[in-house]
Structure formats: structure tokens, C-alpha cells
């Protein structure tokens, strides 16, 4: 049984999980630029979705961490949204989830572990 061909080709010979990690970064960067360019007091469309996600992650951080939740919010929200997009990429036929590789998940724990040791 052969593997399905990758929808996004390798640029310089890197593994597929690195290529799809770049796709996830490009998607998040594009969404953030889109939201930033059309920011309004009363959110509409994509801004509404991003604000709801950010509010959910802030409440999660504050309910689990307490008063330090706002301090850790940028790290938690960045990792949370990035991992979510990476996992959703794996649901698209022909794409590979970058988080399916142990090297990717290991590198996500490094900044979280560093912050835990520094601020605990």
C-alpha cells in the first residue's frame, strides 16, 4: 500500500511535517493580518471568531492558573491556536498533521517547561 502524495511539496528537502508546520504558520499569520487590518469596536466575521477563541483561552488560563493567567496567556494562546491549526490540517485528505511527529510535540513543550520553571 502506497502513501498518498503530499498536497504541499517539499521546498528544500525537509520532512513533510516541517512543510505543513509552515503551512499552519502561514495560515495563522494570514488570519492575524486579516483581523488586524479590519479591526472594529463591534466585531464581525473573522474578528468575531478570533476574539471568541482568545476569550476562551484567557478564561481557561485564569481558571486553571489563577492570578498568573494573564501573564501566561500569550504563550498558552499561541501554542493552543497553533496546535489546533496543525491538528485540523491532519483532517484534510492529502495533508499531514505536523503534530503527528514526536519532534514537533517535543519542541512545543520547551517554552512551556521553561516558563513553568522560571515562574513557579
ZADO-1210 file (C-alpha; in nm, 4 decimals, padded with zeros to 6 digits):
<atoms>
<atom x="00.0000" y="00.0000" z="00.0000" code="UNK" pos="1"/>
<atom x="00.1457" y="00.3353" z="-00.1042" code="UNK" pos="2"/>
<atom x="00.1235" y="00.6620" z="00.0846" code="UNK" pos="3"/>
<atom x="-00.0901" y="00.9365" z="-00.0600" code="UNK" pos="4"/>
<atom x="00.1078" y="01.2123" z="-00.2327" code="UNK" pos="5"/>
<atom x="00.1563" y="01.5301" z="-00.0345" code="UNK" pos="6"/>
<atom x="-00.0517" y="01.8268" z="-00.1456" code="UNK" pos="7"/>
<atom x="00.2179" y="02.0750" z="-00.0488" code="UNK" pos="8"/>
<atom x="00.5553" y="01.9766" z="-00.1961" code="UNK" pos="9"/>
<atom x="00.8798" y="01.9958" z="-00.0033" code="UNK" pos="10"/>
<atom x="01.0775" y="02.3136" z="-00.0725" code="UNK" pos="11"/>
<atom x="01.4361" y="02.2199" z="00.0156" code="UNK" pos="12"/>
<atom x="01.4032" y="01.8516" z="00.1009" code="UNK" pos="13"/>
<atom x="01.2699" y="01.8951" z="00.4537" code="UNK" pos="14"/>
<atom x="01.0319" y="01.6373" z="00.6035" code="UNK" pos="15"/>
<atom x="00.6593" y="01.6700" z="00.5410" code="UNK" pos="16"/>
<atom x="00.5776" y="01.7689" z="00.8999" code="UNK" pos="17"/>
<atom x="00.8057" y="02.0737" z="00.8651" code="UNK" pos="18"/>
<atom x="00.6370" y="02.1796" z="00.5402" code="UNK" pos="19"/>
<atom x="00.2905" y="02.1502" z="00.6918" code="UNK" pos="20"/>
<atom x="00.4108" y="02.3335" z="01.0005" code="UNK" pos="21"/>
<atom x="00.4998" y="02.6233" z="00.7684" code="UNK" pos="22"/>
<atom x="00.1522" y="02.5987" z="00.6148" code="UNK" pos="23"/>
<atom x="-00.0015" y="02.6287" z="00.9626" code="UNK" pos="24"/>
<atom x="00.2195" y="02.9302" z="01.0425" code="UNK" pos="25"/>
<atom x="00.1261" y="03.0964" z="00.7127" code="UNK" pos="26"/>
<atom x="-00.2437" y="03.0372" z="00.7812" code="UNK" pos="27"/>
<atom x="-00.2245" y="03.1880" z="01.1304" code="UNK" pos="28"/>
<atom x="-00.0202" y="03.4810" z="01.0046" code="UNK" pos="29"/>
<atom x="-00.2724" y="03.5441" z="00.7265" code="UNK" pos="30"/>
<atom x="-00.5666" y="03.5325" z="00.9673" code="UNK" pos="31"/>
<atom x="-00.3931" y="03.7680" z="01.2122" code="UNK" pos="32"/>
<atom x="-00.3130" y="04.0167" z="00.9350" code="UNK" pos="33"/>
<atom x="-00.6725" y="03.9945" z="00.8105" code="UNK" pos="34"/>
<atom x="-00.8122" y="04.0584" z="01.1581" code="UNK" pos="35"/>
<atom x="-00.5623" y="04.3359" z="01.2311" code="UNK" pos="36"/>
<atom x="-00.6380" y="04.5205" z="00.9081" code="UNK" pos="37"/>
<atom x="-01.0138" y="04.5237" z="00.9647" code="UNK" pos="38"/>
<atom x="-01.0401" y="04.5598" z="01.3432" code="UNK" pos="39"/>
<atom x="-01.3651" y="04.7178" z="01.4658" code="UNK" pos="40"/>
<atom x="-01.5250" y="04.8011" z="01.8001" code="UNK" pos="41"/>
<atom x="-01.8162" y="04.5687" z="01.7212" code="UNK" pos="42"/>
<atom x="-01.6505" y="04.2547" z="01.5829" code="UNK" pos="43"/>
<atom x="-01.7765" y="04.0923" z="01.2650" code="UNK" pos="44"/>
<atom x="-01.6744" y="03.7835" z="01.0690" code="UNK" pos="45"/>
<atom x="-01.3233" y="03.6526" z="01.1312" code="UNK" pos="46"/>
<atom x="-01.2562" y="03.9056" z="01.4076" code="UNK" pos="47"/>
<atom x="-01.5544" y="03.7644" z="01.5996" code="UNK" pos="48"/>
<atom x="-01.4214" y="03.4093" z="01.5747" code="UNK" pos="49"/>
<atom x="-01.0679" y="03.5093" z="01.6790" code="UNK" pos="50"/>
<atom x="-01.1945" y="03.7142" z="01.9740" code="UNK" pos="51"/>
<atom x="-01.4155" y="03.4274" z="02.0917" code="UNK" pos="52"/>
<atom x="-01.1206" y="03.1884" z="02.0739" code="UNK" pos="53"/>
<atom x="-00.8947" y="03.4325" z="02.2586" code="UNK" pos="54"/>
<atom x="-01.1582" y="03.4864" z="02.5292" code="UNK" pos="55"/>
<atom x="-01.1995" y="03.1103" z="02.5713" code="UNK" pos="56"/>
<atom x="-00.8237" y="03.0613" z="02.6103" code="UNK" pos="57"/>
<atom x="-00.7973" y="03.3536" z="02.8548" code="UNK" pos="58"/>
<atom x="-01.0771" y="03.2083" z="03.0707" code="UNK" pos="59"/>
<atom x="-00.9075" y="02.8682" z="03.0567" code="UNK" pos="60"/>
<atom x="-00.5769" y="03.0189" z="03.1691" code="UNK" pos="61"/>
<atom x="-00.7323" y="03.2219" z="03.4507" code="UNK" pos="62"/>
<atom x="-00.9459" y="02.9346" z="03.5799" code="UNK" pos="63"/>
<atom x="-00.6536" y="02.6897" z="03.5897" code="UNK" pos="64"/>
<atom x="-00.3605" y="02.9152" z="03.6805" code="UNK" pos="65"/>
<atom x="-00.5344" y="03.1861" z="03.8811" code="UNK" pos="66"/>
<atom x="-00.3960" y="03.5386" z="03.9032" code="UNK" pos="67"/>
<atom x="-00.0971" y="03.4467" z="03.6790" code="UNK" pos="68"/>
<atom x="-00.3314" y="03.3503" z="03.3949" code="UNK" pos="69"/>
<atom x="-00.2955" y="03.6848" z="03.2196" code="UNK" pos="70"/>
<atom x="00.0818" y="03.6528" z="03.2407" code="UNK" pos="71"/>
<atom x="00.0843" y="03.3115" z="03.0706" code="UNK" pos="72"/>
<atom x="-00.1985" y="03.3940" z="02.8265" code="UNK" pos="73"/>
<atom x="00.0238" y="03.4902" z="02.5281" code="UNK" pos="74"/>
<atom x="00.2176" y="03.1626" z="02.5497" code="UNK" pos="75"/>
<atom x="-00.0909" y="02.9467" z="02.6076" code="UNK" pos="76"/>
<atom x="-00.2946" y="03.1115" z="02.3334" code="UNK" pos="77"/>
<atom x="-00.0118" y="03.0986" z="02.0796" code="UNK" pos="78"/>
<atom x="00.0587" y="02.7312" z="02.1418" code="UNK" pos="79"/>
<atom x="-00.3126" y="02.6477" z="02.1639" code="UNK" pos="80"/>
<atom x="-00.4078" y="02.8094" z="01.8338" code="UNK" pos="81"/>
<atom x="-00.1023" y="02.6739" z="01.6546" code="UNK" pos="82"/>
<atom x="-00.1581" y="02.3170" z="01.7748" code="UNK" pos="83"/>
<atom x="-00.5280" y="02.3414" z="01.6868" code="UNK" pos="84"/>
<atom x="-00.4495" y="02.4506" z="01.3293" code="UNK" pos="85"/>
<atom x="-00.1839" y="02.1791" z="01.2968" code="UNK" pos="86"/>
<atom x="-00.4307" y="01.9133" z="01.4103" code="UNK" pos="87"/>
<atom x="-00.7013" y="02.0421" z="01.1759" code="UNK" pos="88"/>
<atom x="-00.4533" y="02.0178" z="00.8871" code="UNK" pos="89"/>
<atom x="-00.4330" y="01.6458" z="00.9552" code="UNK" pos="90"/>
<atom x="-00.8075" y="01.6124" z="00.8945" code="UNK" pos="91"/>
<atom x="-00.7773" y="01.7350" z="00.5353" code="UNK" pos="92"/>
<atom x="-00.7200" y="01.4450" z="00.2946" code="UNK" pos="93"/>
<atom x="-00.3693" y="01.4588" z="00.1491" code="UNK" pos="94"/>
<atom x="-00.2339" y="01.6738" z="00.4321" code="UNK" pos="95"/>
<atom x="-00.0280" y="01.5503" z="00.7245" code="UNK" pos="96"/>
<atom x="-00.0643" y="01.6833" z="01.0784" code="UNK" pos="97"/>
<atom x="00.2675" y="01.8351" z="01.1916" code="UNK" pos="98"/>
<atom x="00.1795" y="01.7315" z="01.5473" code="UNK" pos="99"/>
<atom x="00.1892" y="01.3633" z="01.4478" code="UNK" pos="100"/>
<atom x="00.5696" y="01.3750" z="01.4684" code="UNK" pos="101"/>
<atom x="00.7311" y="01.3473" z="01.8128" code="UNK" pos="102"/>
<atom x="00.9932" y="01.6113" z="01.7262" code="UNK" pos="103"/>
<atom x="00.7223" y="01.8724" z="01.6765" code="UNK" pos="104"/>
<atom x="00.5447" y="01.7969" z="02.0025" code="UNK" pos="105"/>
<atom x="00.8756" y="01.7936" z="02.1908" code="UNK" pos="106"/>
<atom x="00.9665" y="02.1402" z="02.0725" code="UNK" pos="107"/>
<atom x="00.6274" y="02.2745" z="02.1879" code="UNK" pos="108"/>
<atom x="00.6959" y="02.1664" z="02.5442" code="UNK" pos="109"/>
<atom x="01.0284" y="02.3521" z="02.5684" code="UNK" pos="110"/>
<atom x="00.8934" y="02.7085" z="02.6117" code="UNK" pos="111"/>
<atom x="00.6148" y="02.5849" z="02.8387" code="UNK" pos="112"/>
<atom x="00.8580" y="02.3941" z="03.0608" code="UNK" pos="113"/>
<atom x="01.0962" y="02.6908" z="03.0702" code="UNK" pos="114"/>
<atom x="00.8174" y="02.9235" z="03.1831" code="UNK" pos="115"/>
<atom x="00.6998" y="02.6746" z="03.4428" code="UNK" pos="116"/>
<atom x="01.0474" y="02.6507" z="03.5947" code="UNK" pos="117"/>
<atom x="01.1129" y="03.0248" z="03.5847" code="UNK" pos="118"/>
<atom x="00.7795" y="03.1462" z="03.7237" code="UNK" pos="119"/>
<atom x="00.6901" y="02.8677" z="03.9670" code="UNK" pos="120"/>
</atoms>
